[in-house]
Amino acid sequence: MNANSKWSLKKNVFLELDPDGKSGMLIDTTSSNYCSCNRTALLILKKLEKGKTDISNLTKEILKTHDINKTIARKDISNFLTKLKNLNLINEKL
């Protein structure tokens, strides 16, 4: 994964929150691909929903609310973005 990549949701992909606001689902209305999301994933997806962001900014957001090692957070975010990319739910711009 390129550290300079900018990530965003694809245009036909929408984030739907559960009534409690603590989890949700990312849904592609064209392909019917989806991904269920926990609270941490929602933090990332809300940033992607707002527009292009990079892994450094996503890592900073997670570190604000989670007591986790920066390297581990970055690796976990990278893995999550790779899964979303493989499901064709997000765009990557180099």
Summary of the structure (lengths in Angstrom):
residues: 94
radius of gyration: 12.5
end to end distance: 10.0
largest distance: 37.0
contacts: 256
relative contact order: 0.25
helix: 43%
strand: 24%
